[in-house]
């Protein structure tokens, strides 16, 4: 879980504090924060990809079952 201390350090970094102004302990806290955020982003990406793949599969099935044999607007060559 992200602690308030790590959130404050991040706010300082975003606010313009140079990375060189942080001590080793603070930098380690920031690295821990970034690991947590990266894990959450990766999980969200998996969820979005799963949702997108399910949607594509559903649309493909709907298009295959549209009754015109896969041809647009029922046109014949």
N, C-alpha and C positions, 0 to 999 in steps of 0.2 A: 504494500500500500504506500502511496506517496505521502510523505510527511510534510507538514507545514514548512519545516526548515528547508527542504529541497525546493518547495514551491517558491519560497522567498529568494533563494539563491538564483533560481531561474528568472524570476522577475528582475533581479539586479542585473543579470546578464543581458536580458532583453532591453533593460533600461539604459544600457550603455556602459556598464562596468566591464572593464577589460578582463579577459580570461586570466591575464597575468597577475591580476590583483587578488585572485582567489588562492587560498592555501591548498595543500594536498588533500586535506580532509574534505574541504568544500568541493574540490574538483571530483573527488570520489563520490560524494553525494549527488553531484550533477550527473555523473556517469550512471549511477543507480537509477536516477529519475529517467534518463534517456532510455535505459534498458526497459523499464516498466512501460514507458510510452510506446516504444518500438514494438513490444509484445502486444499491446492493445491494438496498435495500428495493423499489425500482421493478422491478428484475429478478425478485425473488421474487414480487412481485404479478403480473407477467406469467405466470410459471410456474404460479402457483396458479389464475389465471383460465383459462389454457389447459387445465389438468387438469380444472377444473370444467366447462368447455365440452365437453371430450371425454367426461366422465362423463355429462353430460346427454344428449349425442347418442347414446351407447351405450344409456342407459336408454330413450330415446325409441324407438329401433329395436327394443329388446326388447319394449316395450309394444305397438308396432305389430304385432309378430309373435306376439302371445299367443294368437291363434286365436279370439278372440271378436268380431272385427270392431270393436274399439274400445269395446265396451259393457262396463260393469262387471258382473262376476258372471254374464254371459250373459243378463241380464234384457232383456225386450222391452217396448217401450212399450205 
